[in-house]
Amino acid sequence: MSGRPTKKIHRSIGAIAGFVSALSVIVGTLAAQATPKGWGRITMALHMTKKPFIVRLAPVITGVSVAIVTAASLLGFYLWLVERRTDDPAIEPDQD
């Protein structure tokens, strides 16, 4: 396996993970702005009014973001490990 395709995959996954993380921050900021203030906060805490949709959606987007970033990190580590093994001449594969 050559190093070129693995580097492209690693960079693509890294870019996707960065984009999803930035999206998570933006949605979190919007949710913080959409949270009721003052008496509206009290009525929401007492379940007299519903939470805004973005406030309910923000934890889901954050969870998905964390999962994607974790998967990207694990994939990056795996690709690094595979590339390291193929580049190291001291490690010789078994020849049966």
Secondary structure, 3 states (H helix, E strand, C coil): CCHHHHHHHHHHHHHHHHHHHHHHHHHHHHHHHHCCCCHHHHHHHCCCCCCCHHHHHHHHHHHHHHHHHHHHHHHHHHHHHHHHHHHCCCCCCCCC
